[in-house]
């Protein structure tokens, strides 16, 4: 895994905290590259950022529920087809795809079981399902809740965690085991990997205020507000390199499964 190269791609267009999280995720995803072939469906493609950084070839279909993001994705060259659709009711025939990918999406969807049922339906037998999600392990590694618990402010710690997930529109923060159980009946898990270490989680959290400013600018003006790439590269590349020290945790996982 070489997360540095993916981090450097992200830092050109994304805030530092986002680049750390996604750079690590992309590095792990790349290890499953041999499984990603044939007709691919990307669920929750957004504006095409992840696909543009990870995939070498155009993806067959990307879907999202956000029309503005799809319009932006259409200006890139990552997808052959882009469709406005709800992942809980996919507009495709049975057995349509060889591979379904969903990166950091399932945690945002209410009644996520319906999405998994739909993925099973549209995948061909033996097809591959790769998805990434944060898990409840993240809660114990966040810096501020840990600090608040240590000084005896457990209720405030719990409130922070609730607000954190509310701010990210997280509907489903399950354990790794629960995510695997949700796909158990229709899929066989081939592999899973944690994608981020404790140092990087803390860095992600501490730099979030800057990321929120850039995301706000994106919502209002359609693009992120970022200062000079060369300066950002000089400052953040060293921090990221230092952050690589430490074992990866299950705070965020990528699960690789095949349809039975």
N, C-alpha and C positions, 0 to 999 in steps of 0.2 A: 504493500500500500504506500502510495506517495501523496499524502494529503497536502503537501506544500504546493504542488502545482495547481491543485483545485482551489486552494485558499487564494493563491495569487490571481486566479481567474475571477474569483468572487470579489476580491478587494477592489477590483477595477470599477465595479458597479454597485457594490453593497456596503453597508456599514460594517465595522469591524466585528461586532458580536455575531452578526448574521454570517459573515464570511467564515468565522471560526467554526460555528455549528455546521454549516452546510459544506464547508471544505472537508471536514472530517467525514461527514455522511457520504459525500461523493467519492472519497477515497475508498471507503468500504464497499460502496455500490459497484465500483469499478472491478472489484475482486470477483463479482458475480457476472461479469460482462459476457462470458461464454454462454450463459443461459438466456441472455437477452437477444433474441433473434426472431426472424419471421415477422408476422404482422403483430405490431405492438400497440397496445392501448395504454395511454397515460391518463390516469384518473386524478383530477385535481392539478391539471397542468399549469394553472395560473398564467402568468405572462411569458412562460417558456424559459425561465431563467435556468432551472436545473437541467432541462433537456439540452439547452444551448451549451452548457458547460461540460456535460457528461457524454452525450451521444455523439458518435462520429457521423452517423447517417440520420436522415430524416425519419421521424417516428410516424407510423401510419396514421394514428388518430390521437388527438388530445381532446379531453373534455374538461369543462369547468362550469361552475354555476355563476361565475362572475363575467358578465358580458364585456366590461371594460378591459379586463385582463386578457380575454380572448382576442380583442381587437389589437392589443399590443403584441400578443404572441404571433398574430398573423403577419406582423411587419418583419418578423424574423424568418429564419429558414430551418426551423426545427421540426415542423409538422407538415405532413401532406394534407391533412384534414383537421379542422378545428370545429367542435360542435358544442353549442350551449346545451347542457344537459345535467340532470340530477343523477348522481351516481347510484341512488337507490332505485332508479328505474332507467336502466341503460337502453338507448334506442338502437340496439343491435340484435341480430339473430343469435340463436344458440350456436355455440361452437364456432365463433367468428374469429377468435384471436389465438395466437401462439403464446403470447406473453402479455400479462397485465402488470403495470407498474403504478405504484401510488406512493409518492414521497411526501411525508409530513402532511397528510390529508385526513386520514381516517379518524384521527383524534378530534377533528372539528365537526364531525357529522353525527347528528342525532339519529338514533335507530341504525347504528352502524352495521348491525347484523344483516340488514337488507342489502347493504353494499356488498358484503361478502357473498351473500346468496347470488347476487347479480354477477359478480366476478366469476363465480363457479359456473354459472349458466353460459356466459359468453366465451369462456375459455374452452379450447379443444381438450380432449382427454390427453393427459400427459403434459398439458400446457403449464407454463410457469407463472407464478404470482410472487412478485417482490414488493414488499411495502415497508415503510419505516414509520415508527411512532415513538413518541416519548412515553416513558412508563412512570409508575409511582415511585421508582427509585430516585427519580429527579428531585422529589420533595425533600429527601433527607440530605441531599448534597448542595442545595441552594445555600448560599453563604448567610444571608440575613436571618432566615428561619433558624439555622443552626446556632447562630450567635444569640438570638433571642431566647432559644431554649436553654442555652448555657447559663444565662443570667436570670432564669426563672420566669420568663415571660412567654409561657407556652401558648396561652390563648392568642397573644399578639402574633406569635409565630404561625399559628394555624390560620389566622386572618390574612397574613402576608401571602401564604401559599394559595389561599382561595382567590385573592385579588390577582396574583400572578397568573393563574390559569384563566381567570375571567378576562384579563387584558389580552390574552392570546386566543380567546374564543375556544378554549379547550372544553369539549364535551365528554371526552372519554380518556381518562388517565388511569389505565389499568396496569396490572402487573404483566411482565413478559409471559408468564404462564397463562394468564387469562386470555391474552391475545392469541396464543397458540391454541388454546381450547376452542376459541371462537371459529377457527378454521379447521378444527380437528376432523369433523365428519366428512368434509369434501376434499381435503387436501392432506398431503403428507409433507411434513416439514423436513427439508433437506439440510438446512443450515440456518444459523442466526448469528449475528454479531452485534456486540455493543459498539457504539460509534464515538463516544466522547469520554474523556477522563475528567476527574474532579477539578483539576486546575483549569481546564477549558470551560467547565460549567461556571466556575466562579468568575472567570474573565468575561464570559458571555453575560452574566448577570450584572457585573459592575459597569460594563459599557452599554447596557441597555438604554439609559437615558439619552445617549447620543443617537442610538438607533431609532428611538421613538420620534426624535425630531426629524430624521430623514424620512421615516415612514409617513409622518404627518404631511410633509411636503409632497410626497408622492401621491397621497390621496387628494390633496388640493390642486396641485399643479401637474400631476401626471408623471413626475420623475423625482428621483431621490436627490436631495441636496447634499453633495459631498465636496469636501475640499480637495485640493490638488492630489492627483493619484501618486505622483512621485514622492510627495511628502508623506502621504499615508503609507505608501510602500516602505519607506525608510523607517517610519516609526513602528509600524505594526508587524512587519516581517520578523523582526527580532523577537518581539513578544510572542508571536505565534510559535516560533522555533523553540523557545523556552517552554512553552505550554505543552509541547509534545511529550514531555517527561511525565510518566505516570501511566498506570494500567487503565485500559478502557473499561468503562462501566456499562451497566444495562440501563442507564438513565434514558438513553435513546437507543433503539435497536432497529436493525434491518433483518427482516425475516424472509427467507427464501423457501417457497413451497411449490409442490407440483400437484395438479389436479389428479385425483385417483381415477 
